[in-house]
């Protein structure tokens, strides 16, 4: 029996992302990070700071994928409602967590830990904390949902803390082929190749260089032998196509 493929979704939370005021820098980082771990990122969503929208997205995505990673909305301001929304999605209570309170108390000087900052110690019941070596305010994990900060440096620290606990797949291997031909020329034969090698994901990426319209192919597979067989067949196909073009010319 084939091993279960480990998958993930990313949920970005924040009005500032949707308005364009803040440019997201986390999706690409998480995608690269998960690829290196051998985890297949399957879905990315962006939702507003709206509890109903967050609850719907969290419940939908956590049911669909092995892991869900959220970014944003766990800071000290009134519109940081992610923690409360996660609690609502799981149907659990939320309150100041003694572990989180201790982290913040150790971090801030006397008198600096005000009511707003204490909001960052509110953790849903039953959640494990995610360490944050940058600013100490923790993220948390509840079920298969990992709730992380929106600030890129903090989110990256949390990903480092989370990574050792994640299951992963066999590393996804890839090869790149520069066809030198337009996408319209290679599209038909590529469809045939994809049908022949269903376990090899074939991506087609057109480009323009020096007035030339051409296509790069990226082949991805976890089986090295299947990947090599597909590469050889596609390269043979490209030689044939180029020969036909030269003959017609």
N, C-alpha and C positions, 0 to 999 in steps of 0.2 A: 504494500500500500504506500502511495506517495505521502511524504511528510506534509503536514499542513503548512501552507505558505503564510508567513507572518506579514501582516499588513498594517497600515496606519492611515489615519486622517489627521489633518491639521485644521483647527478652528481659530481664526484670528478674530478677536473681539475688540470693537472700539469705533465710536462715531468718527474719531479723528482720522481713521484709515479710510472710511467710506467717503468722507468729505474731501479727501486729498490733502488735508493740512499736514498730516504725517505720512511719510512714505514707508511702507512696510519693508523691513530689512530682515525679517525672521523666516519667511517662507523658504527663500532660497537656501538659507543656512540649514534649516531643519531638513530640507530635501536632500542636500548634500550629505548631511550627517547620517541620515537614515540609510542612504545608499551605501555609505561606507560600512554601516553595520549589517548590511544585507537585508534590510527591511523595506518592503515595497510600499511607497507612499501612493495611495490610491485616490485621495480626495482632499481638496482644500476649499474651505468656505470662509467668508468674511461676514460677520453679523454686527449689528449695531449694539449699543449698550441698552438693550431691551431684554428684560428677564424672560418674557415669553419666547422671544426669538432664540435666546441662548439655550433655554431648556429644550426647545424643539430640536435644535441642531445637535446638542450634546446627546440626547437620547437616541436620535436617529443614527448618528455617526458611531457612537460607542457600541451600538448593536451590530453595526455593519463591519467594523474593522477590529483587528486584534488590539490595537492601541489607538487612543485619541490624545493628541497634544493640543492644548489651548494656550494662546498667548494673549496677554493684556487683561486689564481690569481687576488686578489684585493689589492696587496701590492704596494710598491713604485718603483719596478724595471721595466726595459724595457719589460721583458717577462710576466709581469702581465697584461694580455689582456682580462680578464674576463668581466670587466665592458663594454669595447668597444664591445665585442662580444654579450653581452646581449642586448645592444642598437641596434646592427645590427639585432639580432633575432626578436626584436619587431618593427624594422623600425623607431626608434626614434633617436633624436640627443643626444649627450652627451657633458657635459661641467662641469666646476667647479661649484658645488652647494653651494650657500651662506651659507646654514645651515651646510654643512660639513666643509666648510672653517672656519666657526666660531668655530666649535668644535676643529679643529686642532690648530687654533690660540690660543685658551684658554689653550690647552694642552702643546704646545711647548714653550720653552723659546725664548726670542728675538734672532733672527738670526738662530734658529734651523729649522724653517719651510722652507726648501729649495725646489727647483723645483721638486725633486724626491718625497718628502713627499707630495707635493701638488697634485701629481697624485692620491692620495688616496681620494681626495675631488671631483674627477670627477664622476658624477652620471648621469645615463640616465634620460632624460626628463620624468617627470611624476612619478618617483619612490619615495617611502617613505623610510626614513632612518631606519636602524636597529641599535639600540644603542649598544655600545661596552664599557662596564665599565672597561675593562682591559687596552686598549691602545687608546681608544677614536675614532680612525679611524672607521667610520661606515660601516656597510654593507648596503644593500638596498633591498627593495621588489618592484617588478614590476609585476602587475597582480598576478598570483599565484606562481611566482618564487621568492624564498628567496635566496639572494646571500650573502654568508658568507665567513669569512676568512678560510685559511687552517691551521693556527696555532691552535692546539687543545684548549688551554685555552681561546683564543679569540672566536673561533667558539662556544664553550660551553656557553660563556657569551651571544653570539648572540642568541643561541637557547633559553636561559632563557628569553631574551627580546621578542622573537617571540611567544613563547608558549601561552600567554594569548589571542592572536588574532586568534588562530587556532580552527577550528571546530573539533569535535572528534566523535567517535562512542561510543556505549556502550562498557564498558571494556571487553576485551577478557579474558575469564576464561580458566584455564587449569588444567589438572590432569596428573600425571606421573605414569605409571605402569611398573614395572620391571618384564618382563615375565619369566626370567630365561631360556628362550628357544632361539634357533638360529633363525635368520631372515628367513631362508628358510622354517622352520617349521610353522611359524606364518603367512607367506606372503599370502597364499591362504585365510584362514579365515578372515584375516584383510581386504582383498579386498571385501569380502562379507559384513563385518561390515561397511566399508566405503560407499558401495552402499545403505545400510539400513539407514545410518545416513549421508546424504550428507551435512548437515549443520555443522557437526563436522569434523574438520580437524585432521586427524590421521597421526602423524609423527612417523617414525620407525628409531631408532638409535642404530645400533649394537655396541657392545663393547666386549673386551676381558679382563677377570679378573681371575687370578689364573688358567690360562689354559682353562677357560670356555668361549665358544663363546655364547653370549646371546644378548638380544635385550631389549632396553627400548622403551616404547611407550609414546608419549606425545599427549594428546587429547586436542583440543582447540575449544571453541565454545562461542558464546555470550548468548546462552540460557542455563541457569543452569539445567533445567529439561532434555533437550536433551543430555546435557553432561553427566548427571548422568545415564540416560538410556543406553547410549553407553558404559559408564564405566562398568556398571553391566553386560551387554551382553558380553563384551570382557573378563572380569574376569571369567565369567562362561565358555566361550569358552576355556580359558587357562587351567582351571581345567580339562575340558574334554580332551584336548590335552595331558596334563601331565598323565592323567589316561591311555590313549591309549599307550603312550610310556612305562609306567610301565608294562602294560599288555604284550606288545611285548617283553619286556626284560625278 
